Amino acid sequence: MADSNVTSLFRSTAAHSPSMAALARESDGTGPVDFCIPCNPYFPTPAMFDEMAARLREIITYYPSSADTITAELCNLLQLPPSCVAMGNGSTELITWIDHLMVRESLAIPVPTFGRWTDQPMETGKRVDMFPLQESNGFVLDLTQYAEFIRKRNTKVAVICNPNNPDGGFLHKQALVQFMDAMADLDLVIIDESFLEFADAEVEPSVVQEAMLRPNVVVLRSLGKNFGLHGIRFGYLVANPALAGRIRSMLPKWNLNAFAEHVVFILKEHGAEYAQSLQQVRRDRLDMASHLSALPGLTVYPSQGNFLFVRLPVGAEGTVVRDRMLTEHRILVRECGNKIGSSSRFLRLVVRPQTDVRRLVSGMEQVLYGTRRGAAVPELGTGTNYSSGTAAVDRLVGATNGAGMQNLAAQALLGTGTSGVGMPAQMPMPAAAQMQQPQPVPMQVPQPQPQPQQQPQFQPMAAAAQVQQMPMTAMADQQSNGVGMPMQMPQQVPQQMPQQPYGVPAPAPAPAPMPQGPTPTGVPARNGLTAAQVRGATSPNGMQNLAPAPATGWPNAQSWPNAAGMGQAG
């Protein structure tokens, strides 16, 4: 595949990467090894694919059953009441309808995360309050600080992805239920569990049962990711009957295709194979993380998804690594420079079988270090430390001040010299322009959690001999707490804030008087953040009081949860 073709493919798509079909058309008809799209590689089984191929003509020739019929079969499988479920043509269809029907004026979301949770409400003119996950803390979400952020911003809707995409961060069920109850006065609390089936941190991690009993909670679940069938486009949400029915009433009668129907109706015959596929992905995740963490200068973050979030060595630029991996090794990776809150120094790598992982590691060694392991690739000479896709997003949020409507920021500056919400007339510059290279911020090393059984823990750092070859900056990056999250110098320990109950702000100086009423769309409220401020920042303006939260360790590798609705013990 020619370099020029790769460049044009990535530039010509609105998505983060070209489709596998587009890549196959530019080659010999077969796509590269896919470490980009987070799909279960072990399901459906080869026998299931053969059965679907034999029935292909029948499946695609005729209309499917109605969505109600397909939903009823899925609910029978999952042991859920159909009145509490709405099935969509992929999670993005459901996110779109949630935004149109249930998001009034503002939505809070930790970043980096799945892009539709930031982009969809911005496109409809909502205010998106982005809570930055700290790189210095391994992108761990502290729910107390998130709740305080929501209260300060007076946000109407809160979203949590569990596990989070792209870092795979996980929150335990009890903590999520407490958060949901603390946010009972919000318009809506959304828990996106699209990747939860791959988690093994606890036996029953889903909050689906709790969501059905609460008036303002929606849980989003994926089928395409879990079943290894992204192309079919199907997923579902669970909520109380009023919320689920509101979404279901807006969906087209035939919004689900015949392939989705066929898969849903054969799943009951393949529960054991599905459960085994999830177990294998979890085992592969630990193995893959262990191999990647041995690469000098590469940081691997703990994950409960079917992907790993990695930080490239100092001097490596993600778009260069992505293009060379594709052109030289026929491997597609996800460069995360266009994710708000991330940068082009980060990749998301999908968990795949060991044979593919060996090929990935070999390719990464050649691209990152060349013939001399430990010598990182040079920085891309573009005058910026992130990709062109990231720069495009910065231009968008600079023009809209974090919302999807043009000129609102400029309009807010007219007249009185303030934004109308108690803010100075001079708006903050984008983080990329106003901040120097973020300095390491130390984190407290959490005490190991007791495990039911002793499990080997991999150490995501280079061997001693490899570390000696690395520059001092890379060595600092490589010091870790055993879970791939960098430890920093003690002299920069931030002031630890006392823990506050969910939704109760920490004591702070009295703010300047603010006008009553909601904050105008696209204008950050006092102590709020625009998307441009969020990007790449480790200590954003207005959030200096954030303190590192305890990080979770790698889970017990043998604590497999039950496959949802399959009745198969892991």
Salt bridges, closest charged atoms under 4 A:
GLU51 OE2 - ARG55 NH1 3.70
GLU51 OE1 - HIS262 NE2 3.09
GLU58 OE2 - ARG55 NH2 2.75
GLU73 OE2 - LYS268 NZ 3.37
ASP99 OD1 - LYS126 NZ 2.97
GLU123 OE1 - ARG116 NH2 3.08
ASP129 OD2 - ARG127 NH2 2.81
ASP129 OD1 - ARG153 NH2 2.42
GLU135 OE2 - ARG311 NH1 3.02
GLU148 OE2 - LYS152 NZ 3.32
ASP181 OD1 - ARG214 NE 2.73
ASP185 OD2 - ARG151 NH1 2.94
ASP187 OD2 - ARG104 NE 2.64
GLU193 OE1 - ARG221 NE 3.53
GLU197 OE2 - ARG221 NH2 2.87
ASP200 OD1 - ARG285 NH2 3.22
GLU202 OE2 - HIS172 ND1 3.38
GLU210 OE2 - LYS173 NZ 3.46
GLU273 OE2 - HIS270 ND1 3.19
ASP287 OD2 - HIS291 ND1 3.58
ASP323 OD1 - ARG322 NE 2.90
GLU328 OE2 - ARG324 NE 2.96
GLU328 OE1 - HIS329 NE2 3.99
GLU335 OE1 - ARG322 NH1 3.49
ASP356 OD2 - ARG352 NE 2.90
GLU365 OE2 - ARG373 NH1 2.74
ASP394 OD1 - ARG535 NE 2.78
ASP477 OD1 - ARG311 NH2 3.42
ASP477 OD2 - ARG345 NH2 2.72
